[in-house]
Amino acid sequence: MRAVFDTNVLVSAFAAEGLCVRLLIRANRREFDLFISPTIAKEFESALTRKVSLSPEETREALLLLGEAARTCDPAKRNIRVIGVCRDEADHAVLEAALACRAEFIVTGDKDLLELKEFRRIKIMTPRELELMFE
């Protein structure tokens, strides 16, 4: 099973103990394949500094931990571009990453993405919905 987590799920995994960190642990145990793109990684790094107020060293450690759990796929290298699907242009990066890695699932808390329910046969779900798949 291949999945892409959007930035809010990744930040939640590092900012608070709970559901999102449990999912990241499952990815690290290879219970499913987690993918990110360079754009998602950069947004994640920025959010840790801006929203969670991690120090540069803590941010580097978080990126290393994420790198252990997730593989990177680069939509730009495969000329994958998504335009006009979401109201928020930043959400297109998540869709592009999912296409680039041939994901089966996008895991997000973003209402605009969740509203789509599915994108080119990729199911868009909440972290809770993904967790239920393991029960």
Backbone as a ProteinNet text record, in pm:
[ID]
protein_1_A
[PRIMARY]
MRAVFDTNVLVSAFAAEGLCVRLLIRANRREFDLFISPTIAKEFESALTRKVSLSPEETREALLLLGEAARTCDPAKRNIRVIGVCRDEADHAVLEAALACRAEFIVTGDKDLLELKEFRRIKIMTPRELELMFE
[TERTIARY]
85.7	0	90.7	59.6	139.3	54.9	115	42.2	130.6	64.9	128.2	57.3	134.3	79.8	99.7	-1.4	20.9	90.9	130.6	212.5	144.6	13.7	-51.2	-46.1	-53.8	-43.7	99	197.2	336.3	368.5	323.3	348.6	281.5	159.1	88.7	165.4	228.8	305.6	423.6	479.5	595.5	560	440.8	402.3	328.6	264.1	183.3	179.6	173	155.4	10.6	-10	-146.8	-151.5	-262.1	-291.2	-185.7	-148.6	-56.1	81.9	128.6	258.5	249.2	136.5	119.1	125.7	66.8	72.2	214.5	287.1	426.3	510.2	484.3	554.1	522.1	395.5	358.5	436.7	450.5	527	673.3	727	866.1	887.3	785.5	790.8	761.8	736.1	706.7	575.7	479.7	346	274.6	322.3	281.1	394.7	392.7	497.5	452.6	527.5	499.1	591.5	532.8	609.2	585.3	688.1	677.3	748.6	726.3	796.9	889.9	983.2	1067.2	983.9	874.6	788.7	723.9	675	614.9	721.3	840.5	949.1	984.4	989.7	1023.7	914	788.4	675.9	674.3	705.7	714.5	821.7	938.3	1048.4	1008	946.5	901.9	797.3	702.3	595.5	650.7	751.2	809.8	873.6	937.6	1002.1	900	805.1	707.6	598.1	535.8	417.1	447.9	550.6	581.5	698.9	768.7	881.8	995.9	1024.3	1139.6	1267.1	1372	1502.3	1553.1	1654.1	1710.4	1759.7	1819.2	1867.9	1751.5	1647.2	1529.1	1462.3	1459.4	1401.2	1482.2	1615.3	1701.3	1675.4	1663.1	1635.7	1500.9	1400.6	1268.7	1276.7	1351.9	1367.9	1440.4	1537.9	1607.1	1512.3	1431.7	1334.1	1232.2	1186.1	1092.4	1157.8	1284.5	1357.9	1371.6	1370	1375.3	1241.8	1133.3	999.1	945.3	990.1	930.8	1035.6	989.1	1072.7	1030.1	1122.2	1093.7	1073.5	970.3	949.5	930.4	986.8	985.9	898.3	780.2	691.3	755.9	843	905.8	992	1057.2	1141.4	1059	932.2	843.8	747.9	772.6	690.2	542.6	516.2	378.9	339.9	230.9	181.8	30.4	-23.1	-167.9	-207.9	-308.8	-353.7	-505.5	-560.1	-702.6	-793.4	-737.8	-820.9	-867.3	-776.1	-805.7	-810.6	-886.6	-891	-756.2	-689.8	-559.3	-451.6	-378.6	-274.8	-174.2	-144.3	-47.1	-90.6	-220.7	-271.4	-235.1	-207.8	-171.1	-41.3	47.9	173.8	148.9	47.4	13.4	-39.7	-125.5	-178.7	-67.2	23.2	136.6	224.8	251.3	333.4	265.9	136.5	62.2	68.2	55.9	66.5	207.3	307.3	446.5	486.8	435.5	474.3	371.5	268.6	161.8	93.7	63.1	-0.5	-142.1	-185.1	-323.2	-405.8	-335	-402.3	-329.1	-407	-356.7	-420.3	-337.1	-386.1	-371.7	-484.5	-487.4	-598	-584.4	-691.9	-747.2	-692.3	-730.3	-868.6	-961.2	-1099.8	-1113	-1032.9	-1040.4	-1000.1	-894.8	-854.6	-956	-1001.8	-1099.1	-1228.3	-1263.4	-1384.7	-1379.1	-1258.9	-1243.5	-1277.6	-1252	-1274.7	-1182.5	-1158.9	-1072.6	-1017	-895.5	-833.5	-759.5	-805	-744.8	-720.6	-823.7	-824.9	-743.5	-699.1	-627.7	-728.7	-751	-848.2	-789	-868.1	-825.2	-898.1	-821.6	-880.6	-815.1	-883.5	-830.9	-734.1	-652	-566.6	-648.1	-763	-848.2	-892.1	-928.7	-971.3	-857	-735.1	-620.1	-598.4	-605.3	-583	-684.5	-807.7	-910.9	-879.8	-802.2	-764.1	-672.5	-606.9	-514.9	-582.2	-707.2	-775.7	-849.5
-117	0	123.9	216.1	338.6	458.5	546.6	663.7	787.3	900.6	1032.1	1102.9	1154.4	1237.5	1382.2	1464.4	1605.7	1667.3	1790.7	1855.9	1862.2	1887.2	1899.4	1768.1	1655.7	1525.4	1504.5	1539.5	1525.7	1614.7	1739	1830.5	1778.6	1729.8	1673.8	1556.8	1477.7	1363.2	1406.1	1521.8	1569.9	1668.8	1724.9	1828.2	1771.6	1657.8	1603.8	1452.4	1389.8	1244.5	1215	1112.7	1078.4	999.9	1012.9	935.1	951.1	1071.7	1093.8	1035.4	1045.4	985.5	833	775.6	630.3	586.6	665.3	632.7	644	744.2	760.2	642.4	594.9	477.2	355.5	340	229.2	237.9	358.3	376.7	339.6	379.3	348.5	197.6	127.2	-19.4	-88.7	-11.1	-60.1	-137.3	-96.5	-154.6	-101	9.6	64.3	152.5	186.6	270.7	415.8	498.7	641	716.2	809.3	890.6	1038.2	1116.3	1262.3	1313.3	1438.3	1502.1	1608.1	1658.1	1767.4	1889.1	1915.8	2028.8	2006.4	1885.5	1854.4	1862.9	1811.9	1818.3	1962.6	2047.3	2187.6	2258.1	2230.4	2289.2	2238.5	2111.3	2051.9	2121.4	2139.6	2207.6	2349	2420.7	2557.1	2560.1	2466.4	2462.7	2430.3	2342.5	2310.3	2433	2512.6	2633.3	2741.2	2762.8	2870.7	2840	2723.6	2692.2	2621	2536.9	2457.2	2516.9	2611	2681.3	2588.3	2489.8	2405	2479.8	2447.1	2506	2445.3	2507.6	2449.4	2305.7	2277.9	2142.4	2044.3	2083.5	1997	1973.1	2075.9	2062.8	1964.9	1974.4	1880.2	1735.9	1718.6	1584.8	1532.3	1619	1578.9	1537.5	1611.1	1576.7	1442.4	1416.7	1287.3	1173.6	1193.5	1091.9	1067.6	1176.1	1162.4	1086.2	1115.9	1047.4	897.9	856.1	713.3	644.9	718.7	660.3	671.2	771.4	800.7	799	762.7	773.6	899	954.2	1076.7	1044.3	1103.6	1096.2	1240	1270	1407.4	1418.5	1479.4	1495.4	1573.3	1668	1749	1662.8	1561.8	1473.6	1388	1371	1291.6	1382.3	1512.6	1611.4	1602	1579.5	1571.2	1706.7	1759.5	1890.9	1883.5	1931.9	1936.8	2083.2	2123.3	2262.9	2265.6	2359	2385.8	2285.8	2197.9	2098.9	2150.2	2214.9	2263.1	2415.3	2464.5	2610.2	2663.4	2588.7	2628.5	2565.1	2647.7	2599.1	2508.4	2533.7	2452.8	2306.5	2280.6	2143.4	2061.5	2127.9	2056.3	1977.8	2026.3	1955.8	1817.5	1804.4	1674	1580.6	1632.5	1551.5	1508.5	1600.5	1568.9	1460.2	1471.2	1369.5	1233.2	1230.5	1103.6	1040.7	1122	1070.2	1019.2	1095	1059.1	926.7	898.2	773.6	663.1	689.9	593	550.9	650.8	625.5	573.7	498.2	452.2	543.1	614	697.2	828.4	933.3	1060.7	1075.1	1101.9	1116.5	1262.6	1323.1	1466.6	1504.6	1621.3	1681.1	1802.6	1831.1	1948.5	1927.6	2014.4	2000.7	2009	2094.5	2106.1	1975	1911.5	1783	1674.2	1671.1	1568.8	1578.3	1699.5	1722	1648.4	1630.7	1560	1411.5	1354.1	1211.8	1118.3	1150.7	1067.8	1155.6	1123.4	1195.7	1093	1075.1	979.8	843.7	792.6	661.9	658.5	772.3	779.3	823.4	739.9	770.9	876	976	1082.2	1060.6	1044.6	1007.8	1081.3	1074.2	1132.2	1033.3	1082.1	990	881.7	916.1	818.9	707.8	743.4	643.1	547.5	601.5	513.9	421.2	472.9	390.4	275.4	303.2	199.9	84.7	111.9	5.6	-98.5	-59.5	-149.9	-227.1	-197.1	-264.1	-386.9
0	0	0	-89.2	-104.1	-62.4	18.6	66.5	65.1	49.3	62.5	176.7	271	378.8	338.9	359.4	333.8	454.3	441	542.8	677.9	682.3	813	890.5	824	890.5	941.8	860.6	902.5	1021.7	1017.4	1129.1	1256.2	1243.7	1359.1	1419.1	1334.6	1383.2	1468.7	1440.2	1514.6	1624.5	1619.1	1715.4	1835.8	1820	1929.3	1920.8	2035.1	2035.3	2002.8	1924.8	1888.6	1759.9	1693.3	1573.3	1464.3	1432.3	1320.3	1348.7	1472.3	1504.5	1497.9	1537.9	1526.2	1379.4	1291.6	1148.9	1094.6	1140.9	1097.2	1146.8	1266.2	1318.6	1232.5	1193.1	1103.8	972	919.3	795.1	818	931.1	962.2	977.4	1023.4	1035.9	902.7	799.5	663.8	656.4	740.4	730.3	606.6	555.7	427.1	378.3	251.3	193.2	193.8	263.8	272.2	177.4	103	8.5	35.4	9.5	11	-114	-143.5	-254.8	-196.1	-274.6	-226.1	-183	-251.9	-215.6	-80.2	-54.8	75.3	184.2	157.9	257.1	290.9	190.7	213.8	293.9	260.2	332.8	478.2	497.2	629.9	712.8	654.7	723.5	764.1	674.1	701.9	813.3	809.1	909.3	1047.8	1055.5	1185.7	1249.2	1168.2	1218.1	1252.2	1161.6	1175.2	1276.9	1263.9	1343.3	1474.5	1474.3	1592.4	1669.8	1607.8	1669.7	1708.6	1624.5	1649.7	1614.6	1684.6	1654.6	1523.4	1462.7	1340.4	1361.7	1476.1	1504.1	1518.1	1588.1	1602.4	1466.8	1385.1	1251.1	1167.1	1173.7	1100.2	1146.6	1278.3	1332.2	1282.8	1280.4	1231.1	1084.4	1004.8	862.8	846.9	932.2	927.4	963.2	1067	1106.8	995.8	934.3	823.2	708.4	682.9	576.8	600.5	726.1	758.2	729.3	748.9	734.2	591.7	518.9	387.5	277.3	159.7	40.6	-35	-107.8	-182.9	-330.7	-385.9	-530.4	-578.3	-691.5	-741.1	-866.6	-851.7	-967.7	-1082.4	-1049.9	-1154.3	-1246.7	-1190.3	-1272.4	-1367.5	-1336.2	-1422.8	-1500.7	-1495.1	-1565.8	-1528.3	-1400.6	-1352	-1296.4	-1348	-1305.5	-1296.5	-1185	-1165.2	-1152.8	-1229.3	-1229.6	-1224.1	-1147.3	-1149.4	-1081.4	-999.8	-932.4	-796.3	-723.6	-587.7	-583.6	-486.9	-467.6	-422.3	-334.5	-282.5	-370.5	-441.4	-533.2	-462.8	-334.6	-260.9	-251.7	-255.9	-248.6	-372.1	-482	-603.4	-584.7	-497.9	-473	-414.3	-332.4	-273.8	-382.4	-467.8	-578	-673.8	-702.1	-790.5	-730	-599.6	-532.5	-539.4	-516.3	-520.6	-659.9	-762.2	-898.7	-927.4	-883.9	-912.3	-849.2	-730.2	-662.7	-680.9	-759.8	-784.2	-653.7	-571.1	-441.4	-459.4	-361.8	-356.7	-266.5	-175.5	-76.2	-54.6	-34	17.6	154.6	255.3	391.7	430.6	470.2	493.7	591.5	647.3	725.3	652.6	535.8	456.8	395.6	431.3	386	233.7	170.7	24.5	-43.6	6.4	-51	-17.6	106.5	147.2	66.7	29.6	-49.6	-183.7	-237.1	-364.3	-350.6	-234.1	-203.4	-281.4	-407.4	-490.8	-602.8	-643.9	-754.3	-840.4	-960.8	-1055.2	-988.7	-926.8	-859.3	-729.7	-681.1	-553.3	-448.5	-348.2	-244	-149.8	-117.8	-26.9	104.7	212.4	340.5	457.7	569.6	693.3	758.6	851.3	926.7	998.5	1052.4	1121.3	1026.1	904.2	806.4	772.4	762.4	736.2	854.9	973.9	1091.8	1096.7	1061.5	1063.3	968.5	865.8	772.2	837.9	947	1015.6	1128.7	1156.5	1267.4	1222.6
[MASK]
+++++++++++++++++++++++++++++++++++++++++++++++++++++++++++++++++++++++++++++++++++++++++++++++++++++++++++++++++++++++++++++++++++++++

